[in-house]
């Protein structure tokens, strides 16, 4: 169920550019202004909010258990910003992992929120170089199948007038670590993409092993329910229950263009 949006946001004095899609969510709602809270539940004690993305930081794993952001159509652009150095995230109270853990580890500093998704603004771009936004990724995985998926998400953001993205590594049962801080190396990574630009929301989820692969992207599609089983995370808990259940059990990708 959807409500019509922006007029009410203007009447309330709220900057309508900051309003998320007005999807009705669980609970008693005031239909004069309903914002879509797309953030997952958290098993950590530290949710960190940056201007354009939010993450749940796992001190034990020394990385985010999930990172979520909205990728609007107008955000997808190409700008020649200089890549900054990776630095610790000043908003992580327990201190995010030092970048030196990755040095000579054999693993890339793999972005969760890609820098290329934030090229609409230099500050947003720079924020993707906090170490809370990286996870150890196999180099061929990072530059290959993961990069292909990132490009596809940007394509969908333009094609479908914006998407919501939740992503991270599967941290449970991973035994490899790198560096003095023992940063966990995920055995696989997930990415969930939600589009609610029209009256029929759609969702697609990927679970990809942290290794080189030449397989097509659609071969890694799983249900969100499967990722919840592996991670223990409740994704999109603020969706209306019937809609959440329908979207999260689905593996049909026919509504998403892959060519």
ABEGO torsion letter per residue (X at the ends): XBBBBAAAAAAAGBBAAABBBBBBBBEBBBAABBBBBABBBBABABBBBBAABBBBBBAAAGBBABBBBBBBAAABBBBBBBBBBBBBBAABAAEBBBAAAABGAGBBBBBABBAAAAAABAAAAAAAABAAABBBBBAAAAABAAAAAAAAAAAAAAAAGEBBBBBEBBABGBABBBEAAGBBBBABBBBBBBBAABABBBBBBBBBBBBBBABBAAAABBBAAAAAAAAGBBBGAABBAAAAAAAAABABAAABBAX
